[in-house]
Amino acid sequence: MARLPPHWYFYQFGVPHGRPPLDTEALLNSANFTLSILPSRLAHRIQSLRSLPYIVVANPHVSKIHNNYMHSLGTLLPYAERKIETLEDEIQFTQVMANLVQTHANTISILARGFLEGRKYISPREVTRFLDEHLRARIGTRLIAEQHIALHFSSLPHAELSEDHAHECESARQSSYIGIIDTQLHPADILRSCESFVGEICELRYGVRPTLRINDSAESPEGTTFAHVPMHLEYIMTELLKNAFRATIEKGMEKEPIEITIAPAPEDVEAKMFDHPGAITTHDQGAVDAASGANKPVKAEAANLRLLGRSTPGISIRIRDRGGGISPENCAKLWEYGFTTFNEDQASDQLGNSNMDALNAISGVGGDGGSSLAGLGYGLPLGRAYAEYFGGGVAVQSLWGWGTDVYLSLKGVGRVQ
C-alpha cells in the first residue's frame, strides 16, 4: 500500500458531496471518498518512520507513534476491502474515524520528545526534513477524518435521529460551516480570543499583559471574512502572539500595543494556478514521501496543484511588536524544528516536568497541547506548515534592536455560491 502515491487533498465545498445537510447517498459517498485516501496515507507514514535510524525508531516515544499508525491502519483495512453501502456501516466507519483522530491527538508532542531524546543520533537537518514531511501529511490526514466526522453529524440521517428533526436540518442549512470549514470566518474574532488566552497566561507569569491594536481594512462594517479552517488560524495566531507577547514583555515594552493589521487580499479569478508563485505544491499538502520513493520531492516540486477555478479571496495579517527583534544568528534558524530560544537545560526540563513555566503552558489547537511543545522549537515551523497547506505562508522581518514584523497570508479555501 505504501507504493501507492499519497494523494493530495483539499476541500472543494460541495464537490462532490454537496452542502450540509447531506442526504444518505452523499454521506455514503463522503465515507467512501475518505476511505479511498486514508489507508495509503497511513502506510506512507509508517514507511517514513521506518526509514529513520534504528536507534531513533527504538526510542519509546517514536516507537509509540509507529505503533499508533500500525493500529490505525489495521482498523481501516477491513473497510478498505469493501464499499460502505449502508448507514450502519457508515456509522461504524465514523466511529473508527473518531478513534483515529483521538489516537493521534498527541502525535506532535510525543515525536518532539522522541527527537529531543535522540538528538545525538540524528542531525538537525534530517529531523527538519522528516518532520516537515511528516507533520504536513498529518495535517491532511486529520483534515480528511475530521471533515467526514463533521459532515456526518450535520447530515440528514443523523438529524432524523434527533427529537427536533426539522430544527436540526434548518440549523445545518443556515450554518456558515461546511464540515470543519467556516465559510464566513472572522479573523478579528479569532485574534481577540487568542489575545485573551495568551494575555491571561502572561499576566499569571509576568504580572502584566500587552494589548492588541487591531486594524481591519475591510470596507464592510462586519470586518474581513473568508473561508478557512478556524482551528488552523487559532493555532497559527496563538503561536505568533505567544512569541510577540513574550518578546514585548521581556524587552520591557508592554505599554506599547502590538499592532495587528488585517487586509483582505484582492480576488484572483483568472490566475494561472500552475505557474504563479502562490500555487499549492504536493509538498505543502504533505503528499511527498521521500522514504518510499513513491513520490519523491524532485517530482513533487514541479507538480503544483490546481486550486479551485474560482476561489474566495484570502487575507493578509501583519503582526508588529516592539520586542527588540531577532538576532541575526537566530534568524537563519527560525524554521528549523527543534530550534528554540530556550537554553538546552530549559528545553530538556520540558520532557518530564508537569509544572512548567506558565507562559509555556499554552494549549494548542488541532489536537496537540502546546504545553508539551513549549520551548521545544516546534511552534513557528508548524504554524507555517498550517498556513502553507492551502497555499498561504508566513514571513518574518526583524529589525534587530527594535522589533519584529510577521506577515501571515492565508488563501480562501474555496467559493460557496
HELIX and SHEET records of a PDB file:
HELIX    1   1 THR A   24  ARG A   50  1                                  27    
HELIX    2   2 TYR A   54  VAL A   57  1                                   4    
HELIX    3   3 PRO A   60  ALA A   80  1                                  21    
HELIX    4   4 LEU A   87  THR A  103  1                                  17    
HELIX    5   5 THR A  107  GLU A  117  1                                  11    
HELIX    6   6 PRO A  124  PHE A  153  1                                  30    
HELIX    7   7 LEU A  156  GLU A  160  1                                   5    
HELIX    8   8 HIS A  165  GLN A  174  1                                  10    
HELIX    9   9 PRO A  187  TYR A  206  1                                  20    
HELIX   10  10 PRO A  230  GLU A  250  1                                  21    
HELIX   11  11 PRO A  297  ALA A  302  1                                   6    
HELIX   12  12 PRO A  328  CYS A  331  1                                   4    
HELIX   13  13 GLU A  344  ASP A  349  1                                   6    
HELIX   14  14 ALA A  358  ASN A  360  5                                   3    
HELIX   15  15 GLY A  370  SER A  372  5                                   3    
HELIX   16  16 GLY A  379  TYR A  389  1                                  11    
SHEET    1   A 3 TYR A 177  ILE A 178  0                                        
SHEET    2   A 3 ILE A 181  LEU A 185 -1                                        
SHEET    3   A 3 PHE A 226  HIS A 228 -1                                        
SHEET    1   B 5 LEU A 212  ASP A 216  0                                        
SHEET    2   B 5 ILE A 258  PRO A 264  1                                        
SHEET    3   B 5 ILE A 315  ASP A 321 -1                                        
SHEET    4   B 5 GLY A 403  LEU A 410 -1                                        
SHEET    5   B 5 GLY A 393  LEU A 399 -1                                        
END                                                                             
